[in-house]
Structures are given as C-alpha cells and as structure tokens.
C-alpha cells in the first residue's frame, strides 16, 4: 500500500455533492475520494443527488487510479439517487483522457463544463425541472 497522492475535497450542499481534485492521483488517492463520496451518498440516498467535480487543478492519474475511477463511476451509474454528474475543466485533453480511461462516464447524465457557474445552472435543472 502506498501513501495517497493527489488531494480531494468533498462537500454536500442542497443535493449537490461538490468535489475538487488537486494534483496527480494514484490508486490510494482515488480510493480516499471514493470513500468520501460513498459516505455522503449513503447518508442522503433518499434524495436526488448530483455530482459537481472540479478537475481544473487535476494533473492526471496512474492507470490503476483511472481503473478504480471507472469502477466507481459504474457504481455511481447504478445508484438511482445520482441523477447527474458534471465535471469542470477547460482542458480538452483532460476531457478526452477521462472519457478514454473511464468509459463509464459515457453513461447517464454526464457533462463537461468550463466554469462552476454554468455547471451549477445545469445541475439545478435536475432539482427544479
């Protein structure tokens, strides 16, 4: 087991699970993030939940970390309470790499955005359709 690389924050506010990735991630860093999100989902599984993941300061991940993220995203897709996922980044290569290494991002309601504000507007449409 290695020390976690990469730093993530996870917060919950009004049906939105907001996360931020900073740095380069290894498997253990991704597992820390996943455990934070799963804890919130377990606590709020009776609500419609949306994920807002800010990856503007994300520098990449190891192949094992991407494999773990793909399994996690498949788990998210199976949770009926999670109705939408939004990722924020202006970096087109990060979008392409994420979709390539984590094909589960192609399922359900997943969108990439360039700003937090436009992301929040999209997610709010799921709260108040």
The first five atom37 places (N, CA, C, CB, O) and aatype in JSON, in Angstrom:
{
  "aatype": [20, 20, 20, 20, 20, 20, 20, 20, 20, 20, 20, 20, 20, 20, 20, 20, 20, 20, 20, 20, 20, 20, 20, 20, 20, 20, 20, 20, 20, 20, 20, 20, 20, 20, 20, 20, 20, 20, 20, 20, 20, 20, 20, 20, 20, 20, 20, 20, 20, 20, 20, 20, 20, 20, 20, 20, 20, 20, 20, 20, 20, 20, 20, 20, 20, 20, 20, 20, 20, 20, 20, 20, 20, 20, 20, 20, 20, 20, 20, 20, 20, 20, 20, 20, 20, 20, 20, 20, 20, 20, 20, 20, 20, 20, 20, 20, 20, 20, 20, 20, 20, 20, 20, 20, 20, 20, 20, 20, 20, 20, 20, 20, 20, 20, 20, 20, 20, 20, 20, 20, 20, 20, 20, 20, 20, 20, 20, 20, 20],
  "atom_mask": [
    [1, 1, 1, 1, 1],
    [1, 1, 1, 1, 1],
    [1, 1, 1, 1, 1],
    [1, 1, 1, 1, 1],
    [1, 1, 1, 1, 1],
    [1, 1, 1, 1, 1],
    [1, 1, 1, 1, 1],
    [1, 1, 1, 1, 1],
    [1, 1, 1, 1, 1],
    [1, 1, 1, 1, 1],
    [1, 1, 1, 1, 1],
    [1, 1, 1, 1, 1],
    [1, 1, 1, 1, 1],
    [1, 1, 1, 1, 1],
    [1, 1, 1, 1, 1],
    [1, 1, 1, 1, 1],
    [1, 1, 1, 1, 1],
    [1, 1, 1, 1, 1],
    [1, 1, 1, 1, 1],
    [1, 1, 1, 1, 1],
    [1, 1, 1, 1, 1],
    [1, 1, 1, 1, 1],
    [1, 1, 1, 1, 1],
    [1, 1, 1, 1, 1],
    [1, 1, 1, 1, 1],
    [1, 1, 1, 1, 1],
    [1, 1, 1, 1, 1],
    [1, 1, 1, 1, 1],
    [1, 1, 1, 1, 1],
    [1, 1, 1, 1, 1],
    [1, 1, 1, 1, 1],
    [1, 1, 1, 1, 1],
    [1, 1, 1, 1, 1],
    [1, 1, 1, 1, 1],
    [1, 1, 1, 1, 1],
    [1, 1, 1, 1, 1],
    [1, 1, 1, 1, 1],
    [1, 1, 1, 1, 1],
    [1, 1, 1, 1, 1],
    [1, 1, 1, 1, 1],
    [1, 1, 1, 1, 1],
    [1, 1, 1, 1, 1],
    [1, 1, 1, 1, 1],
    [1, 1, 1, 1, 1],
    [1, 1, 1, 1, 1],
    [1, 1, 1, 1, 1],
    [1, 1, 1, 1, 1],
    [1, 1, 1, 1, 1],
    [1, 1, 1, 1, 1],
    [1, 1, 1, 1, 1],
    [1, 1, 1, 1, 1],
    [1, 1, 1, 1, 1],
    [1, 1, 1, 1, 1],
    [1, 1, 1, 1, 1],
    [1, 1, 1, 1, 1],
    [1, 1, 1, 1, 1],
    [1, 1, 1, 1, 1],
    [1, 1, 1, 1, 1],
    [1, 1, 1, 1, 1],
    [1, 1, 1, 1, 1],
    [1, 1, 1, 1, 1],
    [1, 1, 1, 1, 1],
    [1, 1, 1, 1, 1],
    [1, 1, 1, 1, 1],
    [1, 1, 1, 1, 1],
    [1, 1, 1, 1, 1],
    [1, 1, 1, 1, 1],
    [1, 1, 1, 1, 1],
    [1, 1, 1, 1, 1],
    [1, 1, 1, 1, 1],
    [1, 1, 1, 1, 1],
    [1, 1, 1, 1, 1],
    [1, 1, 1, 1, 1],
    [1, 1, 1, 1, 1],
    [1, 1, 1, 1, 1],
    [1, 1, 1, 1, 1],
    [1, 1, 1, 1, 1],
    [1, 1, 1, 1, 1],
    [1, 1, 1, 1, 1],
    [1, 1, 1, 1, 1],
    [1, 1, 1, 1, 1],
    [1, 1, 1, 1, 1],
    [1, 1, 1, 1, 1],
    [1, 1, 1, 1, 1],
    [1, 1, 1, 1, 1],
    [1, 1, 1, 1, 1],
    [1, 1, 1, 1, 1],
    [1, 1, 1, 1, 1],
    [1, 1, 1, 1, 1],
    [1, 1, 1, 1, 1],
    [1, 1, 1, 1, 1],
    [1, 1, 1, 1, 1],
    [1, 1, 1, 1, 1],
    [1, 1, 1, 1, 1],
    [1, 1, 1, 1, 1],
    [1, 1, 1, 1, 1],
    [1, 1, 1, 1, 1],
    [1, 1, 1, 1, 1],
    [1, 1, 1, 1, 1],
    [1, 1, 1, 1, 1],
    [1, 1, 1, 1, 1],
    [1, 1, 1, 1, 1],
    [1, 1, 1, 1, 1],
    [1, 1, 1, 1, 1],
    [1, 1, 1, 1, 1],
    [1, 1, 1, 1, 1],
    [1, 1, 1, 1, 1],
    [1, 1, 1, 1, 1],
    [1, 1, 1, 1, 1],
    [1, 1, 1, 1, 1],
    [1, 1, 1, 1, 1],
    [1, 1, 1, 1, 1],
    [1, 1, 1, 1, 1],
    [1, 1, 1, 1, 1],
    [1, 1, 1, 1, 1],
    [1, 1, 1, 1, 1],
    [1, 1, 1, 1, 1],
    [1, 1, 1, 1, 1],
    [1, 1, 1, 1, 1],
    [1, 1, 1, 1, 1],
    [1, 1, 1, 1, 1],
    [1, 1, 1, 1, 1],
    [1, 1, 1, 1, 1],
    [1, 1, 1, 1, 1],
    [1, 1, 1, 1, 1],
    [1, 1, 1, 1, 1],
    [1, 1, 1, 1, 1],
    [1, 1, 1, 1, 1],
    [1, 1, 1, 1, 1]
  ],
  "atom_positions": [
    [[0.85, -1.18, 0.0], [0.0, 0.0, 0.0], [0.89, 1.25, 0.0], [-0.96, 0.0, 1.23], [1.88, 1.31, 0.73]],
    [[0.54, 2.2, -0.8], [1.31, 3.44, -0.91], [0.57, 4.57, -0.21], [1.58, 3.79, -2.38], [-0.62, 4.47, 0.09]],
    [[1.29, 5.65, 0.04], [0.64, 6.86, 0.54], [-0.2, 7.45, -0.59], [1.69, 7.9, 1.08], [0.18, 7.37, -1.76]],
    [[-1.34, 8.04, -0.22], [-2.18, 8.66, -1.26], [-1.49, 9.84, -1.93], [-3.52, 9.11, -0.67], [-0.86, 10.66, -1.26]],
    [[-1.61, 9.91, -3.24], [-1.14, 11.07, -4.0], [-2.36, 11.75, -4.57], [-0.12, 10.65, -5.13], [-3.33, 11.1, -4.97]],
    [[-2.32, 13.05, -4.61], [-3.45, 13.83, -5.04], [-4.27, 14.23, -3.83], [-4.32, 13.06, -6.06], [-4.27, 13.53, -2.81]],
    [[-4.95, 15.34, -3.95], [-5.75, 15.85, -2.85], [-7.17, 16.09, -3.35], [-5.13, 17.16, -2.27], [-7.37, 16.68, -4.41]],
    [[-8.14, 15.64, -2.57], [-9.53, 15.86, -2.96], [-10.32, 16.41, -1.78], [-10.18, 14.56, -3.48], [-10.06, 16.07, -0.62]],
    [[-11.27, 17.27, -2.09], [-12.23, 17.73, -1.09], [-13.6, 17.28, -1.56], [-12.16, 19.3, -0.9], [-13.87, 17.19, -2.76]],
    [[-14.47, 17.0, -0.61], [-15.83, 16.59, -0.92], [-16.76, 17.26, 0.08], [-15.99, 15.03, -0.89], [-16.57, 17.13, 1.3]],
    [[-17.76, 17.97, -0.44], [-18.73, 18.66, 0.41], [-20.13, 18.37, -0.11], [-18.46, 20.2, 0.45], [-20.31, 18.04, -1.29]],
    [[-21.11, 18.48, 0.77], [-22.51, 18.27, 0.38], [-23.3, 19.52, 0.71], [-23.11, 17.02, 1.09], [-23.21, 20.05, 1.82]],
    [[-24.1, 20.0, -0.26], [-24.96, 21.16, -0.01], [-26.15, 21.11, -0.95], [-24.16, 22.48, -0.19], [-25.99, 21.17, -2.17]],
    [[-27.33, 21.0, -0.39], [-28.59, 21.08, -1.15], [-28.6, 20.15, -2.36], [-28.82, 22.51, -1.6], [-28.79, 20.6, -3.49]],
    [[-28.41, 18.89, -2.13], [-28.49, 17.84, -3.14], [-27.28, 17.77, -4.07], [-29.72, 18.02, -3.94], [-27.25, 16.91, -4.96]],
    [[-26.32, 18.63, -3.9], [-25.13, 18.61, -4.75], [-23.92, 18.17, -3.93], [-24.88, 20.01, -5.39], [-23.59, 18.76, -2.91]],
    [[-23.28, 17.12, -4.42], [-22.01, 16.67, -3.85], [-20.94, 17.36, -4.68], [-21.85, 15.08, -3.87], [-20.77, 17.08, -5.87]],
    [[-20.22, 18.27, -4.04], [-19.2, 19.06, -4.75], [-17.82, 18.56, -4.35], [-19.35, 20.58, -4.44], [-17.48, 18.49, -3.17]],
    [[-17.03, 18.22, -5.34], [-15.69, 17.7, -5.1], [-14.68, 18.5, -5.92], [-15.6, 16.19, -5.46], [-15.01, 19.11, -6.93]],
    [[-13.45, 18.47, -5.45], [-12.36, 19.1, -6.19], [-11.15, 18.17, -6.14], [-12.0, 20.51, -5.61], [-10.83, 17.6, -5.1]],
    [[-10.5, 18.03, -7.29], [-9.26, 17.25, -7.4], [-8.11, 18.22, -7.61], [-9.35, 16.21, -8.56], [-8.18, 19.12, -8.44]],
    [[-7.04, 18.02, -6.85], [-5.84, 18.84, -6.98], [-4.64, 17.91, -7.07], [-5.7, 19.84, -5.79], [-4.42, 17.07, -6.2]],
    [[-3.85, 18.07, -8.14], [-2.62, 17.31, -8.27], [-2.77, 16.03, -9.08], [-2.1, 16.97, -6.94], [-3.75, 15.83, -9.8]],
    [[-1.77, 15.18, -8.94], [-1.72, 13.89, -9.63], [-2.13, 12.79, -8.65], [-0.29, 13.61, -10.2], [-1.7, 12.78, -7.5]],
    [[-2.97, 11.88, -9.11], [-3.54, 10.87, -8.23], [-2.98, 9.48, -8.5], [-5.03, 10.85, -8.37], [-2.74, 9.09, -9.65]],
    [[-2.79, 8.75, -7.41], [-2.51, 7.33, -7.51], [-3.76, 6.59, -7.02], [-1.24, 6.92, -6.67], [-4.77, 7.22, -6.69]],
    [[-3.71, 5.27, -6.99], [-4.85, 4.46, -6.59], [-5.37, 4.86, -5.21], [-4.48, 2.98, -6.6], [-6.57, 5.01, -5.02]],
    [[-4.47, 5.01, -4.26], [-4.87, 5.32, -2.89], [-5.53, 6.7, -2.79], [-3.65, 5.26, -1.97], [-6.47, 6.89, -2.0]],
    [[-5.05, 7.66, -3.56], [-5.67, 8.99, -3.57], [-7.09, 8.94, -4.09], [-4.84, 9.95, -4.41], [-7.98, 9.6, -3.56]],
    [[-7.31, 8.15, -5.13], [-8.66, 7.98, -5.69], [-9.55, 7.24, -4.7], [-8.6, 7.22, -7.04], [-10.73, 7.59, -4.54]],
    [[-9.01, 6.23, -4.03], [-9.81, 5.49, -3.06], [-10.26, 6.38, -1.9], [-9.01, 4.31, -2.52], [-11.37, 6.21, -1.4]],
    [[-9.44, 7.31, -1.48], [-9.83, 8.27, -0.44], [-11.03, 9.09, -0.9], [-8.65, 9.2, -0.08], [-12.0, 9.27, -0.16]],
    [[-10.96, 9.59, -2.13], [-12.05, 10.37, -2.7], [-13.33, 9.54, -2.74], [-11.69, 10.88, -4.11], [-14.39, 9.99, -2.31]],
    [[-13.23, 8.34, -3.26], [-14.4, 7.48, -3.41], [-15.07, 7.21, -2.06], [-13.99, 6.15, -4.06], [-16.3, 7.23, -1.97]],
    [[-14.29, 6.96, -1.04], [-14.89, 6.68, 0.27], [-15.64, 7.9, 0.81], [-13.8, 6.25, 1.27], [-16.67, 7.74, 1.46]],
    [[-15.14, 9.1, 0.53], [-15.83, 10.33, 0.96], [-17.19, 10.45, 0.27], [-14.97, 11.57, 0.66], [-18.19, 10.77, 0.91]],
    [[-17.21, 10.21, -1.03], [-18.46, 10.34, -1.79], [-19.45, 9.26, -1.37], [-18.19, 10.25, -3.31], [-20.63, 9.55, -1.17]],
    [[-18.99, 8.03, -1.24], [-19.9, 6.94, -0.87], [-20.53, 7.18, 0.49], [-19.15, 5.6, -0.87], [-21.69, 6.81, 0.71]],
    [[-19.81, 7.77, 1.39], [-20.35, 8.09, 2.72], [-21.52, 9.07, 2.59], [-19.25, 8.68, 3.64], [-22.56, 8.9, 3.23]],
    [[-21.35, 10.1, 1.77], [-22.41, 11.09, 1.57], [-23.61, 10.46, 0.86], [-21.89, 12.29, 0.75], [-24.75, 10.71, 1.25]],
    [[-23.36, 9.65, -0.15], [-24.46, 9.0, -0.88], [-25.25, 8.11, 0.08], [-23.91, 8.16, -2.08], [-26.48, 8.09, 0.03]],
    [[-24.57, 7.4, 0.93], [-25.24, 6.53, 1.89], [-26.14, 7.35, 2.83], [-24.2, 5.72, 2.72], [-27.25, 6.93, 3.16]],
    [[-25.66, 8.51, 3.26], [-26.42, 9.37, 4.17], [-27.62, 10.03, 3.5], [-25.52, 10.43, 4.75], [-28.62, 10.3, 4.17]],
    [[-27.54, 10.29, 2.2], [-28.57, 11.07, 1.51], [-29.21, 10.3, 0.35], [-27.96, 12.36, 0.98], [-29.71, 10.91, -0.6]],
    [[-29.22, 8.99, 0.4], [-29.69, 8.18, -0.72], [-31.19, 8.32, -1.01], [-29.38, 6.75, -0.45], [-31.65, 7.86, -2.05]],
    [[-31.93, 8.94, -0.12], [-33.37, 9.16, -0.36], [-33.63, 10.41, -1.21], [-34.11, 9.27, 0.97], [-34.77, 10.65, -1.62]],
    [[-32.59, 11.19, -1.48], [-32.73, 12.43, -2.24], [-32.21, 12.24, -3.67], [-31.98, 13.58, -1.54], [-31.47, 11.3, -3.95]],
    [[-32.59, 13.15, -4.57], [-31.93, 13.25, -5.87], [-30.57, 13.88, -5.6], [-32.78, 14.09, -6.93], [-30.49, 14.92, -4.95]],
    [[-29.52, 13.26, -6.08], [-28.18, 13.79, -5.86], [-27.5, 14.08, -7.19], [-27.33, 12.81, -5.03], [-27.69, 13.37, -8.18]],
    [[-26.7, 15.14, -7.19], [-25.9, 15.5, -8.35], [-24.44, 15.62, -7.9], [-26.4, 16.82, -9.01], [-24.15, 16.02, -6.78]],
    [[-23.53, 15.27, -8.8], [-22.11, 15.4, -8.52], [-21.53, 16.53, -9.36], [-21.36, 14.07, -8.82], [-21.73, 16.59, -10.57]],
    [[-20.82, 17.43, -8.7], [-20.09, 18.5, -9.38], [-18.63, 18.29, -9.01], [-20.62, 19.96, -8.95], [-18.23, 18.47, -7.86]],
    [[-17.84, 17.9, -9.99], [-16.43, 17.59, -9.74], [-15.56, 18.59, -10.49], [-16.09, 16.13, -10.18], [-15.52, 18.62, -11.72]],
    [[-14.86, 19.41, -9.72], [-13.96, 20.43, -10.26], [-12.59, 19.79, -10.47], [-13.87, 21.67, -9.31], [-11.87, 19.51, -9.51]],
    [[-12.24, 19.58, -11.73], [-10.94, 18.98, -12.05], [-10.01, 19.97, -12.74], [-11.14, 17.74, -12.94], [-9.12, 19.58, -13.5]],
    [[-10.22, 21.25, -12.47], [-9.4, 22.28, -13.1], [-7.94, 22.22, -12.64], [-9.97, 23.65, -12.8], [-7.04, 22.65, -13.36]],
    [[-7.7, 21.69, -11.43], [-6.34, 21.59, -10.9], [-5.86, 20.15, -10.85], [-6.26, 22.21, -9.5], [-4.89, 19.82, -10.17]],
    [[-6.56, 19.29, -11.58], [-6.22, 17.87, -11.68], [-5.1, 17.71, -12.7], [-7.46, 17.01, -12.07], [-5.2, 18.22, -13.82]],
    [[-4.04, 17.0, -12.32], [-2.88, 16.84, -13.21], [-2.76, 15.45, -13.81], [-1.63, 17.16, -12.46], [-1.79, 15.17, -14.51]],
    [[-3.73, 14.59, -13.56], [-3.67, 13.24, -14.12], [-3.66, 12.18, -13.05], [-2.46, 13.09, -15.0], [-3.73, 12.47, -11.86]],
    [[-3.58, 10.93, -13.51], [-3.64, 9.8, -12.58], [-2.92, 8.61, -13.17], [-5.1, 9.44, -12.25], [-2.66, 8.54, -14.37]],
    [[-2.59, 7.68, -12.29], [-1.96, 6.44, -12.73], [-3.02, 5.57, -13.42], [-1.31, 5.68, -11.52], [-4.22, 5.77, -13.22]],
    [[-2.58, 4.62, -14.23], [-3.56, 3.71, -14.87], [-4.46, 3.0, -13.84], [-2.82, 2.66, -15.72], [-5.65, 2.82, -14.08]],
    [[-3.89, 2.61, -12.7], [-4.68, 1.95, -11.65], [-5.74, 2.88, -11.08], [-3.77, 1.44, -10.53], [-6.85, 2.46, -10.77]],
    [[-5.39, 4.15, -10.96], [-6.34, 5.13, -10.44], [-7.5, 5.33, -11.43], [-5.63, 6.48, -10.17], [-8.65, 5.42, -11.02]],
    [[-7.2, 5.38, -12.72], [-8.26, 5.51, -13.73], [-9.16, 4.26, -13.72], [-7.65, 5.72, -15.13], [-10.37, 4.39, -13.87]],
    [[-8.58, 3.09, -13.55], [-9.38, 1.85, -13.49], [-10.31, 1.9, -12.29], [-8.46, 0.61, -13.4], [-11.48, 1.52, -12.39]],
    [[-9.81, 2.36, -11.15], [-10.63, 2.49, -9.95], [-11.73, 3.53, -10.14], [-9.75, 2.87, -8.73], [-12.86, 3.33, -9.69]],
    [[-11.42, 4.63, -10.81], [-12.43, 5.66, -11.08], [-13.52, 5.12, -12.01], [-11.78, 6.91, -11.7], [-14.69, 5.47, -11.87]],
    [[-13.14, 4.29, -12.96], [-14.13, 3.72, -13.85], [-15.08, 2.81, -13.08], [-13.45, 2.95, -14.99], [-16.29, 2.86, -13.29]],
    [[-14.55, 1.98, -12.18], [-15.39, 1.12, -11.34], [-16.3, 1.97, -10.46], [-14.52, 0.17, -10.47], [-17.47, 1.65, -10.28]],
    [[-15.76, 3.04, -9.91], [-16.55, 3.96, -9.08], [-17.66, 4.61, -9.9], [-15.64, 5.04, -8.46], [-18.8, 4.71, -9.43]],
    [[-17.36, 5.05, -11.1], [-18.37, 5.68, -11.95], [-19.46, 4.68, -12.33], [-17.73, 6.26, -13.21], [-20.63, 5.04, -12.43]],
    [[-19.08, 3.43, -12.55], [-20.09, 2.4, -12.82], [-20.99, 2.24, -11.59], [-19.41, 1.03, -13.19], [-22.2, 2.07, -11.72]],
    [[-20.4, 2.31, -10.4], [-21.19, 2.25, -9.16], [-22.14, 3.46, -9.1], [-20.25, 2.23, -7.9], [-23.32, 3.3, -8.78]],
    [[-21.62, 4.65, -9.4], [-22.47, 5.85, -9.41], [-23.63, 5.69, -10.38], [-21.64, 7.1, -9.79], [-24.76, 6.05, -10.06]],
    [[-23.36, 5.14, -11.56], [-24.39, 4.96, -12.57], [-25.48, 4.01, -12.08], [-23.77, 4.43, -13.86], [-26.64, 4.13, -12.49]],
    [[-25.12, 3.08, -11.21], [-26.1, 2.12, -10.68], [-26.93, 2.69, -9.53], [-25.38, 0.86, -10.2], [-27.94, 2.1, -9.14]],
    [[-26.52, 3.83, -8.98], [-27.25, 4.46, -7.88], [-28.38, 5.3, -8.46], [-26.3, 5.33, -6.98], [-28.12, 6.3, -9.12]],
    [[-29.6, 4.9, -8.21], [-30.73, 5.65, -8.76], [-30.82, 7.06, -8.2], [-32.02, 4.91, -8.5], [-31.4, 7.93, -8.84]],
    [[-30.27, 7.29, -7.03], [-30.35, 8.63, -6.43], [-29.42, 9.63, -7.13], [-29.99, 8.55, -4.94], [-29.65, 10.84, -7.04]],
    [[-28.39, 9.15, -7.82], [-27.48, 10.05, -8.53], [-28.03, 10.27, -9.93], [-26.01, 9.47, -8.58], [-28.02, 9.37, -10.77]],
    [[-28.52, 11.49, -10.17], [-29.2, 11.77, -11.44], [-28.34, 12.51, -12.45], [-30.44, 12.56, -11.18], [-28.68, 12.56, -13.63]],
    [[-27.22, 13.1, -12.01], [-26.37, 13.84, -12.95], [-24.97, 14.0, -12.38], [-26.97, 15.24, -13.26], [-24.76, 14.06, -11.17]],
    [[-24.01, 14.05, -13.31], [-22.61, 14.28, -12.95], [-22.05, 15.35, -13.87], [-21.76, 12.96, -13.04], [-22.24, 15.3, -15.09]],
    [[-21.36, 16.31, -13.28], [-20.75, 17.38, -14.06], [-19.29, 17.52, -13.68], [-21.5, 18.72, -13.84], [-18.94, 17.51, -12.49]],
    [[-18.44, 17.63, -14.67], [-17.02, 17.84, -14.44], [-16.64, 19.19, -15.01], [-16.18, 16.7, -15.08], [-17.05, 19.56, -16.1]],
    [[-15.84, 19.93, -14.25], [-15.44, 21.27, -14.64], [-13.96, 21.28, -14.99], [-15.75, 22.28, -13.52], [-13.11, 21.02, -14.14]],
    [[-13.67, 21.6, -16.25], [-12.29, 21.78, -16.69], [-12.3, 22.48, -18.04], [-11.54, 20.42, -16.78], [-13.2, 22.27, -18.86]],
    [[-11.32, 23.3, -18.26], [-11.17, 23.96, -19.55], [-10.21, 23.18, -20.46], [-10.66, 25.4, -19.36], [-10.05, 23.52, -21.63]],
    [[-9.59, 22.16, -19.91], [-8.57, 21.41, -20.63], [-9.2, 20.28, -21.45], [-7.53, 20.85, -19.65], [-9.61, 19.26, -20.89]],
    [[-9.28, 20.46, -22.74], [-9.85, 19.43, -23.61], [-9.11, 18.09, -23.53], [-9.85, 19.93, -25.05], [-9.76, 17.05, -23.56]],
    [[-7.76, 18.09, -23.41], [-7.07, 16.79, -23.29], [-7.51, 16.01, -22.04], [-5.56, 17.0, -23.26], [-7.6, 14.79, -22.07]],
    [[-7.77, 16.71, -20.94], [-8.23, 16.04, -19.72], [-9.59, 15.4, -19.97], [-8.3, 17.04, -18.52], [-9.85, 14.28, -19.52]],
    [[-10.46, 16.11, -20.68], [-11.78, 15.55, -21.01], [-11.62, 14.27, -21.84], [-12.63, 16.58, -21.79], [-12.26, 13.25, -21.56]],
    [[-10.77, 14.32, -22.84], [-10.57, 13.17, -23.72], [-9.96, 11.98, -22.97], [-9.68, 13.55, -24.9], [-10.4, 10.84, -23.14]],
    [[-8.97, 12.25, -22.15], [-8.32, 11.18, -21.39], [-9.33, 10.57, -20.41], [-7.08, 11.72, -20.62], [-9.38, 9.34, -20.27]],
    [[-10.11, 11.4, -19.75], [-11.1, 10.9, -18.79], [-12.1, 9.99, -19.48], [-11.82, 12.06, -18.1], [-12.41, 8.91, -18.98]],
    [[-12.62, 10.42, -20.62], [-13.59, 9.6, -21.34], [-12.95, 8.3, -21.86], [-14.19, 10.4, -22.52], [-13.6, 7.26, -21.9]],
    [[-11.68, 8.37, -22.25], [-11.0, 7.19, -22.79], [-10.7, 6.16, -21.7], [-9.7, 7.61, -23.48], [-10.93, 4.97, -21.89]],
    [[-10.18, 6.62, -20.55], [-9.78, 5.71, -19.49], [-10.91, 5.35, -18.54], [-8.65, 6.31, -18.72], [-10.77, 4.41, -17.76]],
    [[-12.01, 6.06, -18.59], [-13.15, 5.77, -17.73], [-14.42, 5.79, -18.6], [-13.26, 6.81, -16.54], [-15.19, 6.74, -18.55]],
    [[-14.63, 4.72, -19.38], [-15.76, 4.7, -20.31], [-17.12, 4.82, -19.63], [-15.72, 3.44, -21.11], [-18.1, 5.15, -20.28]],
    [[-17.19, 4.55, -18.33], [-18.48, 4.67, -17.63], [-18.96, 6.11, -17.6], [-18.36, 4.13, -16.21], [-20.13, 6.36, -17.31]],
    [[-18.09, 7.07, -17.89], [-18.51, 8.47, -17.97], [-19.46, 8.7, -19.14], [-17.29, 9.38, -18.1], [-20.14, 9.72, -19.19]],
    [[-19.51, 7.78, -20.07], [-20.37, 7.95, -21.24], [-21.83, 7.62, -20.92], [-19.88, 7.07, -22.39], [-22.73, 7.93, -21.7]],
    [[-22.05, 6.99, -19.76], [-23.41, 6.62, -19.37], [-24.03, 7.71, -18.5], [-23.4, 5.28, -18.62], [-23.34, 8.6, -18.0]],
    [[-25.35, 7.63, -18.35], [-26.12, 8.54, -17.51], [-25.92, 9.99, -17.93], [-25.72, 8.37, -16.05], [-25.44, 10.26, -19.03]],
    [[-26.29, 10.91, -17.07], [-26.2, 12.34, -17.38], [-24.82, 12.85, -16.95], [-27.33, 13.14, -16.66], [-24.61, 13.17, -15.78]],
    [[-23.89, 12.91, -17.87], [-22.54, 13.41, -17.57], [-22.23, 14.52, -18.57], [-21.47, 12.27, -17.64], [-22.39, 14.35, -19.78]],
    [[-21.77, 15.64, -18.05], [-21.4, 16.76, -18.91], [-20.09, 17.36, -18.42], [-22.52, 17.84, -18.93], [-19.78, 17.33, -17.23]],
    [[-19.33, 17.9, -19.36], [-18.14, 18.67, -19.04], [-18.48, 20.15, -19.22], [-16.93, 18.26, -19.94], [-19.16, 20.52, -20.17]],
    [[-18.02, 20.97, -18.3], [-18.23, 22.41, -18.36], [-16.91, 23.12, -18.13], [-19.29, 22.86, -17.32], [-15.96, 22.54, -17.61]],
    [[-16.87, 24.4, -18.52], [-15.66, 25.19, -18.34], [-15.7, 26.08, -17.11], [-15.42, 26.03, -19.56], [-14.66, 26.55, -16.65]],
    [[-16.89, 26.33, -16.56], [-16.99, 27.17, -15.36], [-17.93, 26.54, -14.33], [-17.47, 28.59, -15.72], [-18.83, 25.77, -14.68]],
    [[-17.7, 26.88, -13.08], [-18.55, 26.4, -11.99], [-19.97, 26.95, -12.15], [-17.97, 26.8, -10.61], [-20.94, 26.23, -11.93]],
    [[-20.09, 28.23, -12.53], [-21.41, 28.85, -12.66], [-22.3, 28.13, -13.68], [-21.26, 30.31, -13.06], [-23.46, 27.84, -13.38]],
    [[-21.77, 27.83, -14.87], [-22.59, 27.15, -15.86], [-22.9, 25.72, -15.42], [-21.88, 27.13, -17.22], [-23.95, 25.18, -15.77]],
    [[-22.01, 25.13, -14.65], [-22.24, 23.79, -14.12], [-23.4, 23.79, -13.14], [-20.97, 23.25, -13.45], [-24.27, 22.93, -13.2]],
    [[-23.4, 24.77, -12.23], [-24.47, 24.87, -11.24], [-25.83, 25.07, -11.91], [-24.19, 26.02, -10.27], [-26.82, 24.48, -11.47]],
    [[-25.89, 25.88, -12.95], [-27.15, 26.09, -13.67], [-27.68, 24.78, -14.25], [-26.95, 27.12, -14.8], [-28.87, 24.49, -14.14]],
    [[-26.79, 24.0, -14.84], [-27.19, 22.72, -15.42], [-27.69, 21.78, -14.33], [-26.02, 22.08, -16.18], [-28.73, 21.15, -14.49]],
    [[-26.96, 21.68, -13.22], [-27.36, 20.79, -12.14], [-28.68, 21.22, -11.5], [-26.27, 20.73, -11.09], [-29.49, 20.37, -11.12]],
    [[-28.89, 22.52, -11.37], [-30.13, 23.0, -10.78], [-31.35, 22.61, -11.62], [-30.07, 24.51, -10.61], [-32.46, 22.52, -11.1]],
    [[-31.14, 22.39, -12.91], [-32.26, 21.97, -13.76], [-32.76, 20.57, -13.37], [-31.84, 21.99, -15.24], [-33.89, 20.2, -13.7]],
    [[-31.93, 19.8, -12.69], [-32.35, 18.48, -12.23], [-33.11, 18.57, -10.9], [-31.14, 17.56, -12.07], [-33.92, 17.69, -10.58]],
    [[-32.86, 19.62, -10.15], [-33.55, 19.83, -8.88], [-34.94, 20.39, -9.15], [-32.75, 20.77, -7.95], [-35.93, 19.96, -8.56]],
    [[-34.99, 21.37, -10.05], [-36.25, 22.05, -10.4], [-36.51, 21.93, -11.9], [-36.22, 23.55, -9.97], [-36.31, 22.9, -12.63]],
    [[-36.94, 20.75, -12.36], [-37.13, 20.57, -13.81], [-38.25, 21.43, -14.37], [-37.41, 19.12, -14.11], [-38.52, 21.38, -15.57]]
  ]
}
